[in-house]
Amino acid sequence: MTDDSQLTFSMPTVSRKKVTAAFDGGRLSSDAGVMLLALAERRRKVADTFAAHIADRRDRLHITHTVADVLRARMLAIGCGYPDGNDFDWLRCDPAFKLACGRLPDTGRDLCSQPTISRWENAPTLREIIRLTYALVDIWCGSYTKPPRSVVLDIDDTVDVVHGHQQLAQWNAHYDERCFLPIHVYDTATGRPVLVILRPGKTPSGVEVRKLLSRLIGRIRRHWGDTRITIRGDGHYGRTEVMTWCESNGIDYIFGLPGNVVLDRLVEPAADDIRVRRAESQAEVLRGFAEARYAAKSWDQERRVVARIEASASHADDMLRRGIDIRYVVTSLQESDAKHIYEMVYCARGQAENLIKQHKAQLSSDRTSCRSPLANQMRLILHTGAYWLLLDLRAAIPSWNPLQHTEFATIRLRLLKIAGRIIETASRIRIALASCCTEAETFSLVALKLQPSGP
């Protein structure tokens, strides 16, 4: 018999009672909530969708882990906070993860190993990576039960610092780092990801953005022919190539616009009025709006420019600011006034930064440490798949529960990191969850909602 006495250790006494601990609790998992993610994946079929675009040239008679199995395990692990393939050195034996991936927790085969995951992250060819990237757009379009009348897509890039000699990595003086600058596109109104593209660590040019939008909008039009699409972004996306392409293809846009002396001169009457009214009322801050028709030298026509003008007491003596702060946007939208355009339409793009933060910080999508850009794009695709699983899980939380409005990290802590004992018998499998779980009711309701209806 095995002597386990060396695994027992003492803890500080409590109320004069001796406390000992030992790793003899049986087949326990600290991630029993992964079953909820598995239910979300079964409904969304993200792994099967991705696997359909990757050629499997192995001998079918000797396949232990299908491509869908590998991708599913990888996305479930990312969703539970295990972003590295190395985590499967021990996750592959975890009973909850095995059950979530459709394998018996005790008698079933273990999940794929880290080398298998790494091989499949590097396996897709350029054509397959392109198809997988388009599949992200298809998943987003498929998340609507019918084509919407209009959507607003936020486009932005984020710094992804590299730690080696990965291809496409470049030095960026603004961030003072060697990095990638992947572009993210989100449907901010719903929080759903549309597209993530790995790219070099430099500001995208107008031609590059135009090509990206051309492919993206072309894919969306396959699903929705009549939906009104608005592209929203900050100043370095408002290039003449992008605006001209949008105008030629019936796409609305609203972009930030760097200020200059010509723009300042166009809105000077409104700015002076706001400055004077603030001084007369002794208000701390006074905000107003103005608009003008403006054409930069590189533009082929005049466009509508909206200005947000803010006069404040703290800037009253600042000769450079002249007592005011002005922000500009350029837009093709004509229906609303300047205030609505800036405050309700343009400022809403700030939510996209929160979505990028969830994607990068809470799902660790900046683990793009492969040398090949194809493998790094594959990782971004897998992390976006995990994003969809957590998004669906959050959507299944009852509306009265505050968890429905929390970030992924909180959902992971409250619903996924739950202790459970997986018990496999001859005829059934039982999951014994922690009796003291504070979210037991929510967990049960989410599990019921994510399961398919019908017999």
Secondary structure, 3 states (H helix, E strand, C coil): CCCCHHHCEEEEEECCEEEEECCCCCCEECCCCHHHHHHHHHHHCHHHHHHCCCCCCCCHHHCCCCHHHHHHHHHHHHHCCCCCHHHHHHHCCCHHHHHHCCCCCCCCCCCCCHHHHHHHHHCCCHHHHHHHHHHHHHHHHHCCCCCCCEEEEEEEECCEECCCCCCCCEEECCCCEEEECCEEEEECCCCEEEEEECCECCCCCHHHHHHHHHHHHHHHHHHCCCCEEEEEECHHHCCHHHHHHHHHCCCEEEEEECCCHHHHHHCHHHHHHHHHHHHHHCCCEEEEEEEEEECCCCCCCCEEEEEEEEEEHHHCCCCCCCCEEEEEEEECCCCCCHHHHHHHHHHHHHHHHHHHHHHHHHCCCCCCCCCCHHHHHHHHHHHHHHHHHHHHHHHCCCCCCHHHHCCHHHHHHHHHCCCEEEEECCCCEEEEECCCCCCHHHHHHHHHHHCCCCC
